[in-house]
Amino acid sequence: NNWFSEKSLHDSGAVDEIIKLLKEKNLAFEKDSALWFKSTELGDDKDRVLIKSNGKKTYIATDLAYHRDKLERGFDKIINVQGADHYKEAETVRDFVEKVLGKKNIIHSIITQWVKVKKNGQEVKMSKRNGVYYALDDLIDEVGRDATRFIFTSYAPGSHINFDIDLAKEHSEKNPVYYVQYAHARICSILTKAKSSTIKNPDSADLSLLNHPKEMILMRELNKFPELVEEISENFEAHTLPHYAIGLADKFHSFYDQCQVLDEKAPELSRARLILANAVRIVLSETLRLIGVQAPEKM
């Protein structure tokens, strides 16, 4: 929600203050015309440069200052999302916060893996060294924000991401985000049709009529949602949300294929099934909202 200027840390003197703090704690030393952080004393595998021989301050010096600034702003939980190539730097920062600033169990590091992009059945070759890359903006322009967010979120941080552009653009059940959004739109269509039918007042339905195996499976799946959200708030495993949405959509489609929702010959059962369908709509909508994906009413 907020952008932070790295330049502001230098302009305010925050980086210089961190270097002064490390010197006071005998955690800085000079070598080869550079200033080093004795990070090995905190458990690092090697010491880190704070100021290069040309006088320029390094990334790690700025990052240490940034995390002290976060703590001074009153945050009691810091979640850092970084790429696999910053794994050791993430550990260095955490050790600094815990052992130098004395703040334990505040930093939670989420280390993400590499992304492979496929298009037309072929991997799009990327090279940081050669400056060959596939921009995220281009990916969003090509497949849309919803597909991009849903697919990226569906991978655990430690997993390598395989992003298939052709699959992300498909309007079929093979495309996970389309499959989930279609289930939501389908329910909205059913609820709209119910308003113009003879089946009225679904709120007064007898829910004990919901005893079909597909109904029971669907209700059990709905019951998992609150606990799942609570678990994610503690373990940060947000990738379980898209998988839950896919599973719920799958169980709804299966229920819909075997259980007629709108049946004017059985109005009481229809009312009960409308309540169940609406419950699925609410949970699908909320799951997609948490992922940051739209829940369309029509497709």
Secondary structure by P-SEA (a helix, b strand, c coil): cbbbbaaaaaaaaaaaaaaaaaaaaccccccccbbbbccccccccbbbbcccccccccaaaaaaaaaaaaaaacccbbbbbbcccaaaaaaaaaaaacccccccccbbbbbbbbbbbbcccccccccccccccccaaaaaaaccaaaaaaaaaaccccbbbbbbcccccccccccaaaaaaaaaaaaaaaaaaaaaccccccccccccccccaaaaaaaaaaaaaaaaaaaaaacccaaaaaaaaaaaaaaaaaaaacccccccccaaaaaaaaaaaaaaaaaaaaaaaaacccccccc
